[in-house]
């Protein structure tokens, strides 16, 4: 009997060691995880005023404590209870319509969550592109995209002048999408350090522009891009958190002033950005995947409404919802609460259908997710 227990112990220990080694090798070799920062890139990162003691830091104190295990378990095991219970009727992307707009007009297409296609002064920008089935380091597990009637594919996109990334989390920087985009994209504008991931995936340094907070750069001499702070964090594995920067973007052209907020908890920085670069014609602001367990890094809808006001935005669109379940609220709650919170605000609420192209400046407000919306695929009536 003693020999049996000893043998069982050895076998169990060996299996545990084998699993640990396999996990270690996976995290070291899986290409989708990206790369660590080294060489000249690391030297530049270390010079940043926002990089201290080997890590990037938020501009205000931010609680990064993990939620209780019971909450994480609930998201993993019950998250699909908050998903749509039927196929979402999305709009088939019309490349000809998107490209056919006059250069003086700004075309906008939302593909769910934080992925956008913009045409500004004739230049095409793709924001935080994620077209994979999952927002995860694994192809077989992790948050799965909602069932869309017209899922978007990279092959449907026009040539992209620039990809703009807010940070390196999997629901914003997707390996499979970047690999599929490589021949379609001329330039990548990214936060400090994120270029290491792109280079490891075969994108040349000459096509990557990395920015620190408040850095400004001219795109094709006609459009100014500004990388501004947000209140969030980064990392594609637990051991690499805070090693790359995160933030938001200002896109200024002759005719439009646009803000893309990425991910952020509410902070006074929105007022500062509004003072420096506002008022904005259009602001895309995170409004989903929030929780009382992580209030500092994701905004509840009422705070999204306040951020839109702080930015002096004329139009505000709630984003970071409609595609993945990353929290424990119902999938439509962000939009409903945002609408209610915006009733007394001085901006117009923008709510397009996923996949539909619209022209900035023309009223666009659909309550397409509500029960009874047109499921035939034809265009629903505009909401009052």
Secondary structure, DSSP 4 states (H G I P E B T S, - for coil): -HHHHHHHHHHHHHHHHHHHHHHHHHHHH-GGG-----HHHHHHHHH-TTEETTEE--SS----PPPPHHHHHHHHHHGGGGS-SS-B--PPP-HHHHHHS-TTSPEEEE-STT-EEEEETTEEEEES---SSEESS-SSSSEEPP-BTT---GGGS--EEEEE-S--STTTS-HHHHHHHTTTEEEEEEETTTHHHHHHTT--GGGEEEE-TT-EEEETTTEEEEEE--S----SSGGGTTSS---EEEEE-SS-EEEE--S----THHHHHHHHH--BSEEEEE-SS--TTSTTTS--HHHHHHHHHHTTBSEEEEES-SS---SSS-TTHHHHHHHHHTTTSSSEEEBPPTT-EEETTS--B--TTSTT--TTSSPPPPP-
